[in-house]
């Protein structure tokens, strides 16, 4: 039985008996293991290990594999803030029978013979669904994190996105490998939608490798504080000291935290827009004679 468990684990923890290529006697052994609780019978002919993540098991019970926003964590990508009623995104072959998928699940049908059929979809499928399902700013943040954390390159993303639907292609066109956090990516896109171009990770004149999160014009610096990186008092004091030094050099510094960007995005954009409307994002230049 141990070798069957190892085979199941090497298949991602959940698989159909035909994928495991088991004999009739081995299939009966799997059924007996499920009966005594050593395995879980996800659906007819599909078994999983008992420690399988619950969302992966639910996807298998529906008839497919985890994809899109539901699979971001499994690929180490940035995850948008949790919504009140998060959907479970499941990729299912059109040939698979799905009986009444629950209201909290969104099925993405595919004509491709997905391999493996269960578990977690590969990065390409996950990004295609996430870019189509999420709001533009969050979709771009996910793609930025894929450029930053995985093997994906901007050119590879462009090729991949050529077959995506229009909203997903738009998100891919707005992605930027320079972005270093989801909060920064989201704010960059929100500002862009308001007609304000923001450059990610501009160099600063304070040190050799010093950078800001965003630059508007040549003078307005925007810092996006994530909760995990800027909650410590020592880090906060260092941030304030750096801001003061940049202001003394002639920059304007606006600092927004995670909760404001995601909780009050309109207010954040309005505050940046107010500075831009006054022209304060640009350095003063002599009037041409």
C-alpha positions in Angstrom: 0.0 0.0 0.0 2.9 2.4 0.7 3.9 2.4 -2.9 0.4 3.4 -3.9 0.5 6.3 -1.4 3.9 7.4 -2.8 2.5 7.2 -6.4 -0.4 9.3 -5.3 1.8 11.8 -3.6 4.0 12.2 -6.7 0.8 13.0 -8.6 0.2 16.0 -6.4 -1.8 14.3 -3.7 -4.9 13.6 -5.8 -5.5 11.6 -8.9 -7.8 9.4 -10.8 -7.1 5.7 -10.9 -6.5 5.8 -14.7 -3.8 8.5 -14.1 -2.2 6.3 -11.5 -2.2 3.3 -13.9 -3.2 0.9 -11.2 -4.3 -2.7 -11.6 -7.8 -3.9 -10.6 -6.4 -5.3 -7.3 -4.6 -2.1 -6.6 -7.8 -0.2 -7.3 -9.6 -2.3 -4.7 -6.7 -1.6 -2.3 -7.3 2.2 -2.8 -11.0 1.7 -2.1 -10.3 -0.2 1.1 -7.9 2.5 2.2 -10.6 5.2 1.7 -13.1 3.1 3.6 -10.8 3.0 6.7 -9.9 6.7 6.4 -6.3 6.4 5.1 -7.4 8.1 1.9 -10.2 10.3 0.8 -12.5 9.4 -2.1 -13.0 12.7 -3.8 -15.3 11.4 -6.4 -15.8 8.2 -8.3 -12.5 6.8 -9.3 -10.6 9.7 -7.8 -8.6 9.5 -4.5 -6.6 12.0 -2.5 -4.3 12.0 0.5 -5.9 13.0 3.8 -3.5 16.0 4.2 -4.5 17.5 0.8 -5.3 21.3 1.1 -9.0 21.6 1.4 -9.4 23.9 -1.6 -7.6 21.4 -3.8 -9.9 18.6 -2.5 -13.0 20.7 -3.2 -11.8 21.4 -6.8 -11.3 17.6 -7.3 -14.8 16.9 -5.9 -16.2 19.3 -8.5 -14.3 17.6 -11.2 -11.1 19.5 -11.9 -8.1 21.3 -10.6 -7.5 24.6 -8.8 -6.8 27.6 -11.0 -6.8 31.4 -11.2 -7.1 33.4 -8.0 -7.6 30.3 -6.0 -4.2 28.8 -7.0 -2.0 31.9 -6.6 -0.7 30.9 -3.2 0.3 27.5 -4.5 2.6 29.2 -7.1 4.0 31.7 -4.6 2.3 34.7 -6.2 0.8 37.8 -4.7 -2.7 37.3 -3.5 -5.3 40.1 -3.5 -7.1 41.0 -0.2 -9.7 38.4 0.7 -13.3 39.2 -0.3 -16.4 38.6 1.6 -17.5 35.7 -0.6 -14.3 34.3 -2.3 -15.0 32.1 -5.3 -13.3 28.8 -5.8 -11.9 28.8 -9.3 -11.8 25.3 -10.9 -10.6 24.3 -14.3 -12.6 21.4 -15.7 -12.4 19.5 -19.0 -15.6 19.8 -21.1 -15.8 16.0 -21.2 -16.1 15.8 -17.4 -19.6 15.7 -15.9 -20.1 18.3 -13.2 -23.4 17.9 -11.3 -24.6 21.2 -10.0 -21.4 23.0 -9.0 -21.9 25.0 -5.8 -22.6 28.7 -5.9 -19.3 29.5 -4.4 -17.4 27.8 -7.2 -16.7 29.2 -10.7 -15.9 26.6 -13.3 -13.6 27.4 -16.2 -14.2 25.0 -19.0 -11.4 23.8 -21.2 -11.3 21.6 -24.3 -7.6 20.8 -23.6 -6.8 17.4 -22.1 -5.3 18.8 -18.9 -2.5 16.8 -17.3 -2.8 16.3 -14.5 -6.6 16.5 -14.4 -6.7 17.3 -10.6 -4.5 19.2 -8.2 -3.3 22.6 -9.1 -3.1 24.0 -12.6 0.3 25.0 -14.0 1.4 28.7 -13.9 0.3 29.5 -17.5 -3.3 28.4 -16.9 -3.4 30.1 -13.4 -2.3 33.4 -14.8 -4.7 33.3 -17.8 -7.7 32.8 -15.4 -6.5 35.3 -12.8 -5.9 38.0 -15.4 -9.4 37.4 -16.7 -11.2 37.1 -13.4 -9.6 39.8 -11.3 -10.1 43.6 -11.5 -7.5 45.2 -13.7 -5.2 46.6 -10.9 -5.2 43.3 -9.0 -4.7 41.3 -12.2 -1.6 43.4 -13.0 -0.3 43.0 -9.5 -0.5 39.2 -9.9 1.3 39.3 -13.2 4.0 41.6 -11.8 4.6 39.1 -9.0 4.9 36.3 -11.5 7.6 38.3 -13.4 9.3 38.9 -10.1 9.1 35.5 -8.4 8.9 32.9 -11.2 10.7 31.9 -14.4 8.4 34.1 -16.4 10.0 36.9 -18.5 8.2 39.9 -20.0 8.7 38.5 -23.5 7.4 35.1 -22.4 4.3 36.8 -20.8 3.6 38.7 -24.1 3.7 35.4 -26.1 1.5 33.7 -23.5 -1.0 36.5 -23.3 -1.6 36.6 -27.1 -4.2 33.9 -26.7 -6.0 35.4 -23.7 -9.2 37.3 -23.8 -9.3 41.1 -24.0 -9.3 42.0 -20.3 -6.5 39.6 -19.6 -4.4 40.9 -22.5 -4.9 44.4 -21.2 -3.6 43.4 -17.8 -0.6 41.7 -19.4 0.2 44.9 -21.4 0.2 46.9 -18.1 2.6 44.6 -16.3 6.0 45.8 -15.2 8.9 43.6 -13.9 10.3 46.5 -11.9 7.4 46.5 -9.5 8.4 45.1 -6.1 5.1 44.7 -4.3 1.4 44.1 -4.9 0.4 47.3 -3.2 2.8 49.3 -5.5 1.5 47.6 -8.6 -2.1 48.2 -7.7 -1.5 51.9 -6.9 0.5 52.3 -10.2 -2.5 51.0 -12.2 -5.1 53.0 -10.3 -3.1 56.2 -11.0 -2.7 55.2 -14.6 -6.4 54.8 -14.9 -6.7 58.4 -13.6 -4.3 59.7 -16.2 -1.3 59.9 -13.9 1.8 58.1 -15.1 3.9 56.6 -12.3 7.3 55.1 -12.8 8.1 52.1 -10.6 11.4 51.8 -8.6 13.1 55.1 -9.6 16.6 55.6 -8.4 17.2 58.1 -5.6 20.2 60.4 -5.2 20.6 59.4 -1.5 22.6 56.2 -2.0 23.9 53.9 -4.7 21.1 51.4 -4.6 18.4 53.6 -3.1 15.0 53.5 -4.8 11.4 54.7 -4.2 8.3 52.7 -4.9 6.8 55.2 -7.5 7.8 58.5 -9.1 5.3 60.9 -10.7 6.9 63.6 -12.8 10.4 64.2 -11.5 9.7 65.3 -8.0 6.7 63.4 -6.4 7.8 60.2 -4.7 5.2 57.7 -3.5 5.9 55.0 -1.0 3.6 52.0 -0.5 3.9 50.4 2.9 2.9 46.8 3.2 1.9 45.8 6.7 4.5 43.1 7.2 7.5 45.3 6.1 6.7 48.5 7.8 4.9 47.7 11.0 8.1 47.5 13.2 8.8 50.8 15.1 12.5 50.8 14.0 11.5 50.5 10.3 8.9 53.2 10.7 11.5 55.6 12.2 13.9 54.8 9.4 11.2 55.5 6.8 10.4 58.9 8.4 14.0 59.9 8.5 14.5 59.0 4.9 11.4 60.9 3.9 12.7 64.0 5.7 16.0 63.8 3.9 14.3 63.5 0.5 12.1 66.5 1.3 15.2 68.5 2.2 16.6 67.6 -1.3 13.5 69.1 -3.0 11.2 66.0 -3.3 7.6 65.7 -2.2 7.0 62.4 -0.5 3.6 60.8 -0.1 3.4 57.6 2.0 0.4 55.3 1.8 -0.1 52.0 3.7 -1.7 48.8 2.6 -5.0 49.5 4.3 -5.5 52.9 2.6 -4.6 51.7 -0.9 -7.1 48.8 -0.7 -9.6 50.3 1.7 -9.8 53.9 0.3 -8.3 53.8 -3.2 -10.3 56.8 -4.4 -9.0 59.0 -1.6 -5.4 57.9 -2.3 -5.7 58.7 -6.0 -7.4 62.0 -5.2 -4.5 63.1 -2.9 -2.0 62.3 -5.6 -4.1 64.0 -8.3 -4.3 67.2 -6.1 -0.5 67.5 -6.1 -0.3 66.8 -9.9 -3.0 69.4 -10.6 -1.0 72.1 -8.8 2.0 71.1 -10.9 4.1 70.3 -7.8 5.2 66.9 -9.2 7.5 68.8 -11.6 10.7 70.7 -10.7 10.6 74.5 -11.3 12.3 75.5 -14.5 13.4 78.9 -15.7 10.9 80.5 -18.0 12.1 80.6 -21.6 12.8 84.1 -22.9 
